[in-house]
Amino acid sequence: MADLSLTLSPQTPADFAAIEKLDERAFGPGRFARSAYRLREGVEPDYSLSFVARVGTLLVGANRVTPIFCGERPALLFGPLTVDPPFRSGGIGEELVMKSLDAARAAGHRLVLLVGDMSYYGKMGFLPVPPDRLVFAGPVDPERLLYCELAEGAFEGVKGKLRRALR
Ligand SMILES: CC(C)(COP(=O)(O)OP(=O)(O)OC[C@H]1O[C@@H](n2cnc3c(N)ncnc32)[C@H](O)[C@@H]1OP(=O)(O)O)[C@@H](O)C(=O)NCCC(=O)NCCS
């Protein structure tokens, strides 16, 4: 019988087409105009920190992690996080985020940013960025700009523009 248990594994470029399909369904074509996309443009995701969730061989969820700069400080941008509608509310989204946070901490990263809802990400350790600390690349609802410290004090003194981490 097929094994239909949930597995989380690092993303590879071969997952790209399936992830695009999930993102298209969740966010529609307007997703490319979102400010967070600007920060990812032309930057390779960190595949070792970005995970996909599979039930059997079916890809049902994904979280991308991209390096960015927060002022002068290196940081990570999480997202898009997407779970296929029939598989939602089973904890897959939270598992994907926690897996990326653990892997990022283990790899020595100190700070994570994302654009999302505090009501969802608060329980995973995210906090709202105080007003006027960070300048986003485009329009973003300031209440949805969240951060998570992977090392104590990592957000202290961080100020300025969010920029792409171009090599
Ligand atoms: C957000 C998303 C990834 C959550 O995936 P998931 O596997 O269902 O997540 P979990 O099982 O960990 O948590 C589900 C719970 O979070 C709640 N939730 C989902 N999105 C939420 C949001 N934006 N704000 C507050 N709560 C939210 C759900 O209602 C659900 O509550 P329930 O358990 O009482 O039913 C999924 O709903 C999705 O793909 N949404 C569309 C894309 C999106 O909005 N991504 C986040 C962008 S930052």
The ligand as a Gaussian input file, in Angstrom:
#p B3LYP/6-31G(d) Opt

LIG

0 1
 C       -1.841000      30.282000       5.716000
 C       -1.698000      28.805000       5.350000
 C       -0.305000      28.539000       4.794000
 C       -1.915000      27.972000       6.621000
 O       -1.692000      26.605000       6.326000
 P       -2.296000      25.450000       7.254000
 O       -1.571000      24.198000       6.973000
 O       -3.761000      25.430000       7.151000
 O       -1.867000      26.018000       8.685000
 P       -2.057000      25.386000      10.116000
 O       -2.752000      24.070000      10.013000
 O       -0.749000      25.473000      10.774000
 O       -3.031000      26.436000      10.827000
 C       -4.350000      26.504000      10.420000
 C       -5.102000      27.521000      11.247000
 O       -4.597000      28.834000      10.974000
 C       -5.671000      29.667000      10.614000
 N       -5.200000      30.662000       9.637000
 C       -4.890000      30.484000       8.355000
 N       -4.511000      31.636000       7.794000
 C       -4.616000      32.569000       8.766000
 C       -4.383000      33.965000       8.788000
 N       -3.966000      34.619000       7.711000
 N       -4.581000      34.616000       9.964000
 C       -5.009000      33.952000      11.065000
 N       -5.240000      32.629000      11.104000
 C       -5.048000      31.949000       9.951000
 C       -6.692000      28.759000       9.982000
 O       -7.976000      29.309000      10.042000
 C       -6.568000      27.525000      10.835000
 O       -7.324000      27.647000      11.999000
 P       -8.079000      26.346000      12.583000
 O       -6.975000      25.397000      12.978000
 O       -8.821000      26.901000      13.745000
 O       -8.893000      25.807000      11.477000
 C       -2.787000      28.377000       4.321000
 O       -4.060000      28.743000       4.821000
 C       -2.609000      29.010000       2.957000
 O       -1.910000      28.478000       2.099000
 N       -3.252000      30.170000       2.744000
 C       -3.148000      30.876000       1.483000
 C       -1.794000      31.490000       1.334000
 C       -1.456000      32.426000       2.494000
 O       -2.264000      33.241000       2.917000
 N       -0.224000      32.274000       2.988000
 C        0.297000      33.050000       4.069000
 C        0.856000      34.276000       3.483000
 S        1.908000      35.056000       4.597000

